[in-house]
Structure formats: C-alpha cells, structure tokens
Amino acid sequence: MKLTRVWMGLVLGVALLSGYAGPAPPVEPVATPDHAVLMARLDDLDARLDDLERAVAAERVERRARATASERAVAALKRELKEAKVVVASLRRKVEAAPLPPAPRGVATASRDAPNVTYSPVDAVLGELPGGNGERTARPIPAAIPSTAREILVYAQVATGYVKGGPHRFRIATRLDGDREAAFYLYAVGQPQQSWAYNSDNVWLPMPKNRELILQADGEPFFGDWNSEVRIVGYR
C-alpha cells in the first residue's frame, strides 16, 4: 500500500509540473512476486486438503462396507453351522432308533458285549430243575452242540402257582478247570395264591469239557402247582 501511494504521488507531481490538468490515469495494484507465489501455493494446498478429505471419507465408507460384508458372511456361516447341527442331530436320532438289520438265516447275533460274534441256534431240552433240599444233578449236553463250541446259551424258567415251600434258589452251572464252576441263579417263592408267578433267564456259560450241565436247588421242596424247564438254545 505504501508503494502504491508513493507511485501515485509521483504521477500526480509529474502531471502538475508538466501543466497537465486532466484526470490521472487509473493505476492497477501490482502484487509482489512473493505474494503471488504464496497465493498459488495456498490454492494448491487447499486443493490437496480437499482431495485428502475426500480420500479419507471414501476410505471410511469402504471400511464400513467391508465390515458390513464381513458381518453378513459370519452371520451366514453361523446359520449354516446351526442348520448342519440340526441335520446331524436328526440323523443321529434316526440311526439310533432304527432297528438292527436281520441276521442271515440260521445265524443270530450274539450278546451286546460281542456284537461281531455270531452264534448258532439250537433247541436242546435238558428237562426240569431239581425239587429242593440241596439236590444236585448233572444233565448231559446233547450231541446237537459240537465239542468245538466255546459257549452255550442256557435258558431256564420256573413258575409257581398255589404251592407251599417258601423261598427257593435254583443254580445252573458248568464246570471249569479244577473245581471251579461258572453259574447263574433263578429265585422263586412258593406260597398259596390264586395266581402264577414266573422267573426265567438266558445266560451264556462256558462249554464244559465233560459236556455236563449242573443243576442244583436249595430250599424246602415245593408242594403244589409248579413247573420248571432247562434248555440250551444256542452255542458259539
């Protein structure tokens, strides 16, 4: 501003000295070179700031979009996992509830502790159980069961009706090496009653080398209506 005023004063002085009485010509302000450079630099910086703000805003929008897409993908995976668990649970229930396939004719499935072992069915009657008082008897195992069998499946039953005798214990066994025996027991009670009571069981016993099944009865002998039976119904 001071330079402009000095310049205008010089022009006015020259005009007065030359006798010129007309109006002074307009004088445009002249920017210094340093000022123009600074203004141009400021304009560039403003433009750069605008670009940076737009870039930051665009990055923020893109990140939000990526986060939303990721959340949707995770939610989809969770739904798929939940549906898969439901399908697996349903299939498991169906498999567990499905009946076992029938065994080939002439071959039956063994006990649960040996599901892959098969046995051969047979129906060999060994007669009645002893009456009581510690009576012990040995019944020969029929030839229908081969000596190569490792075990025999023994079925025993006792039924009591109107009978005296009180508690009774029946023992069914096979002899092992020495004096050892493998056995199972049936219990029955004899009493006067207008009905029948039953007890029965199927048990695997080792096939004895002497091919004998040992039967024993402890308790007061039954008197009245009662019956019993022993059979070998399978071997393996």
TORRO-667019 format. One record per residue (C-alpha): residue in three letters; x, y, z. Coordinates in steps of 0.2 Angstrom, whole numbers, plus 5000, padded with zeros to 4 digits. Last residue first. Layout:
# TORRO-667019
(fivex ALA; (X; Y; Z));
...
***
This chain:
# TORRO-667019
(fivex ARG; (4895; 4399; 5098));
(fivex TYR; (4880; 4390; 5105));
(fivex GLY; (4861; 4392; 5106));
(fivex VAL; (4845; 4387; 5114));
(fivex ILE; (4851; 4375; 5128));
(fivex ARG; (4835; 4371; 5138));
(fivex VAL; (4830; 4370; 5156));
(fivex GLU; (4812; 4369; 5162));
(fivex SER; (4801; 4372; 5178));
(fivex ASN; (4784; 4368; 5185));
(fivex TRP; (4773; 4372; 5200));
(fivex ASP; (4757; 4368; 5207));
(fivex GLY; (4758; 4360; 5224));
(fivex PHE; (4772; 4356; 5236));
(fivex PHE; (4789; 4364; 5233));
(fivex PRO; (4804; 4356; 5241));
(fivex GLU; (4811; 4367; 5255));
(fivex GLY; (4826; 4377; 5249));
(fivex ASP; (4841; 4375; 5238));
(fivex ALA; (4840; 4368; 5220));
(fivex GLN; (4855; 4362; 5210));
(fivex LEU; (4858; 4359; 5191));
(fivex ILE; (4875; 4355; 5183));
(fivex LEU; (4876; 4355; 5164));
(fivex GLU; (4888; 4341; 5158));
(fivex ARG; (4899; 4340; 5142));
(fivex ASN; (4914; 4335; 5152));
(fivex LYS; (4924; 4349; 5143));
(fivex PRO; (4912; 4362; 5149));
(fivex MET; (4906; 4375; 5136));
(fivex PRO; (4907; 4391; 5145));
(fivex LEU; (4890; 4398; 5150));
(fivex TRP; (4880; 4411; 5141));
(fivex VAL; (4864; 4416; 5151));
(fivex ASN; (4845; 4416; 5146));
(fivex ASP; (4834; 4420; 5161));
(fivex SER; (4817; 4415; 5169));
(fivex ASN; (4805; 4419; 5183));
(fivex TYR; (4786; 4417; 5184));
(fivex ALA; (4772; 4419; 5196));
(fivex TRP; (4755; 4411; 5195));
(fivex SER; (4739; 4416; 5203));
(fivex GLN; (4726; 4411; 5216));
(fivex GLN; (4740; 4411; 5230));
(fivex PRO; (4746; 4398; 5242));
(fivex GLN; (4765; 4401; 5243));
(fivex GLY; (4781; 4395; 5234));
(fivex VAL; (4794; 4408; 5231));
(fivex ALA; (4806; 4408; 5216));
(fivex TYR; (4824; 4413; 5213));
(fivex LEU; (4835; 4409; 5197));
(fivex TYR; (4854; 4408; 5198));
(fivex PHE; (4869; 4409; 5186));
(fivex ALA; (4884; 4398; 5186));
(fivex ALA; (4903; 4396; 5181));
(fivex GLU; (4911; 4382; 5191));
(fivex ARG; (4928; 4380; 5198));
(fivex ASP; (4933; 4363; 5205));
(fivex GLY; (4948; 4360; 5193));
(fivex ASP; (4946; 4368; 5176));
(fivex LEU; (4928; 4374; 5173));
(fivex ARG; (4912; 4365; 5177));
(fivex THR; (4896; 4372; 5170));
(fivex ALA; (4882; 4379; 5181));
(fivex ILE; (4863; 4382; 5184));
(fivex ARG; (4858; 4386; 5202));
(fivex PHE; (4840; 4386; 5208));
(fivex ARG; (4835; 4396; 5224));
(fivex HIS; (4819; 4394; 5233));
(fivex PRO; (4810; 4404; 5245));
(fivex GLY; (4794; 4397; 5253));
(fivex GLY; (4789; 4379; 5250));
(fivex LYS; (4770; 4378; 5248));
(fivex VAL; (4761; 4380; 5231));
(fivex TYR; (4746; 4388; 5223));
(fivex GLY; (4755; 4394; 5207));
(fivex THR; (4774; 4394; 5204));
(fivex ALA; (4783; 4395; 5188));
(fivex VAL; (4802; 4391; 5185));
(fivex GLN; (4812; 4395; 5169));
(fivex ALA; (4830; 4391; 5162));
(fivex TYR; (4838; 4395; 5146));
(fivex VAL; (4856; 4391; 5143));
(fivex LEU; (4866; 4399; 5129));
(fivex ILE; (4882; 4388; 5127));
(fivex GLU; (4900; 4394; 5125));
(fivex ARG; (4916; 4389; 5116));
(fivex ALA; (4908; 4376; 5104));
(fivex THR; (4921; 4364; 5096));
(fivex SER; (4913; 4350; 5106));
(fivex PRO; (4898; 4351; 5095));
(fivex ILE; (4880; 4355; 5102));
(fivex ALA; (4867; 4344; 5094));
(fivex ALA; (4876; 4329; 5104));
(fivex PRO; (4865; 4334; 5119));
(fivex ILE; (4874; 4341; 5135));
(fivex PRO; (4872; 4328; 5148));
(fivex ARG; (4862; 4333; 5164));
(fivex ALA; (4871; 4333; 5181));
(fivex THR; (4861; 4333; 5197));
(fivex ARG; (4861; 4342; 5214));
(fivex GLU; (4848; 4342; 5227));
(fivex GLY; (4851; 4355; 5240));
(fivex ASN; (4834; 4351; 5249));
(fivex GLY; (4825; 4356; 5233));
(fivex GLY; (4815; 4350; 5218));
(fivex PRO; (4828; 4348; 5204));
(fivex LEU; (4825; 4358; 5188));
(fivex GLU; (4816; 4350; 5174));
(fivex GLY; (4822; 4343; 5157));
(fivex LEU; (4838; 4345; 5147));
(fivex VAL; (4829; 4351; 5131));
(fivex ALA; (4841; 4355; 5116));
(fivex ASP; (4834; 4368; 5104));
(fivex VAL; (4848; 4375; 5094));
(fivex PRO; (4853; 4392; 5087));
(fivex SER; (4870; 4395; 5080));
(fivex TYR; (4880; 4410; 5086));
(fivex THR; (4888; 4425; 5079));
(fivex VAL; (4902; 4437; 5085));
(fivex ASN; (4903; 4455; 5079));
(fivex PRO; (4892; 4461; 5093));
(fivex ALA; (4902; 4454; 5107));
(fivex ASP; (4897; 4463; 5123));
(fivex ARG; (4880; 4466; 5116));
(fivex SER; (4876; 4447; 5116));
(fivex ALA; (4877; 4437; 5100));
(fivex THR; (4868; 4440; 5083));
(fivex ALA; (4859; 4425; 5075));
(fivex VAL; (4864; 4413; 5061));
(fivex GLY; (4852; 4401; 5053));
(fivex ARG; (4845; 4414; 5041));
(fivex PRO; (4856; 4429; 5040));
(fivex ALA; (4854; 4442; 5054));
(fivex PRO; (4840; 4455; 5052));
(fivex PRO; (4846; 4473; 5051));
(fivex LEU; (4846; 4482; 5068));
(fivex PRO; (4831; 4493; 5071));
(fivex ALA; (4832; 4511; 5068));
(fivex ALA; (4831; 4522; 5083));
(fivex GLU; (4850; 4526; 5085));
(fivex VAL; (4851; 4529; 5066));
(fivex LYS; (4836; 4541; 5066));
(fivex ARG; (4842; 4550; 5082));
(fivex ARG; (4859; 4553; 5074));
(fivex LEU; (4851; 4559; 5058));
(fivex SER; (4841; 4572; 5067));
(fivex ALA; (4856; 4578; 5077));
(fivex VAL; (4866; 4579; 5061));
(fivex VAL; (4853; 4589; 5052));
(fivex VAL; (4851; 4601; 5067));
(fivex LYS; (4870; 4603; 5069));
(fivex ALA; (4871; 4607; 5050));
(fivex GLU; (4857; 4620; 5052));
(fivex LYS; (4866; 4629; 5066));
(fivex LEU; (4883; 4629; 5056));
(fivex GLU; (4874; 4636; 5041));
(fivex ARG; (4866; 4650; 5051));
(fivex LYS; (4883; 4654; 5059));
(fivex LEU; (4891; 4654; 5042));
(fivex ALA; (4878; 4666; 5036));
(fivex ALA; (4881; 4678; 5051));
(fivex VAL; (4899; 4677; 5048));
(fivex ALA; (4897; 4682; 5030));
(fivex ARG; (4885; 4696; 5034));
(fivex GLU; (4897; 4703; 5047));
(fivex SER; (4911; 4703; 5034));
(fivex ALA; (4900; 4712; 5022));
(fivex THR; (4896; 4725; 5034));
(fivex ALA; (4914; 4727; 5039));
(fivex ARG; (4919; 4729; 5021));
(fivex ALA; (4905; 4742; 5018));
(fivex ARG; (4911; 4751; 5033));
(fivex ARG; (4929; 4751; 5028));
(fivex GLU; (4924; 4757; 5010));
(fivex VAL; (4914; 4772; 5018));
(fivex ARG; (4929; 4776; 5029));
(fivex GLU; (4941; 4775; 5014));
(fivex ALA; (4929; 4787; 5004));
(fivex ALA; (4929; 4799; 5018));
(fivex VAL; (4948; 4799; 5020));
(fivex ALA; (4950; 4801; 5001));
(fivex ARG; (4938; 4816; 5000));
(fivex GLU; (4947; 4824; 5015));
(fivex LEU; (4963; 4821; 5006));
(fivex ASP; (4957; 4828; 4990));
(fivex ASP; (4950; 4844; 4999));
(fivex LEU; (4967; 4846; 5008));
(fivex ARG; (4976; 4845; 4992));
(fivex ALA; (4965; 4858; 4984));
(fivex ASP; (4968; 4869; 4999));
(fivex LEU; (4987; 4866; 4997));
(fivex ASP; (4987; 4870; 4979));
(fivex ASP; (4977; 4887; 4982));
(fivex LEU; (4989; 4891; 4996));
(fivex ARG; (5004; 4888; 4985));
(fivex ALA; (4996; 4900; 4972));
(fivex MET; (4994; 4913; 4985));
(fivex LEU; (5011; 4911; 4991));
(fivex VAL; (5018; 4913; 4974));
(fivex ALA; (5008; 4928; 4970));
(fivex HIS; (5014; 4937; 4986));
(fivex ASP; (5032; 4933; 4983));
(fivex PRO; (5031; 4941; 4966));
(fivex THR; (5023; 4957; 4973));
(fivex ALA; (5006; 4961; 4968));
(fivex VAL; (5004; 4977; 4957));
(fivex PRO; (4989; 4987; 4961));
(fivex GLU; (4981; 4994; 4945));
(fivex VAL; (4983; 5013; 4941));
(fivex PRO; (4969; 5023; 4934));
(fivex PRO; (4975; 5038; 4923));
(fivex ALA; (4976; 5055; 4932));
(fivex PRO; (4962; 5067; 4927));
(fivex GLY; (4967; 5081; 4915));
(fivex ALA; (4976; 5097; 4921));
(fivex TYR; (4993; 5093; 4913));
(fivex GLY; (5005; 5108; 4916));
(fivex SER; (5020; 5097; 4915));
(fivex LEU; (5024; 5101; 4933));
(fivex LEU; (5007; 5096; 4939));
(fivex ALA; (5007; 5080; 4929));
(fivex VAL; (5024; 5075; 4936));
(fivex GLY; (5018; 5078; 4954));
(fivex LEU; (5002; 5067; 4951));
(fivex VAL; (5012; 5053; 4944));
(fivex LEU; (5025; 5054; 4959));
(fivex GLY; (5011; 5054; 4971));
(fivex MET; (5003; 5039; 4963));
(fivex TRP; (5019; 5029; 4965));
(fivex VAL; (5021; 5034; 4983));
(fivex ARG; (5004; 5029; 4987));
(fivex THR; (5006; 5012; 4978));
(fivex LEU; (5022; 5009; 4987));
(fivex LYS; (5014; 5012; 5004));
(fivex MET; (5000; 5000; 5000));
***
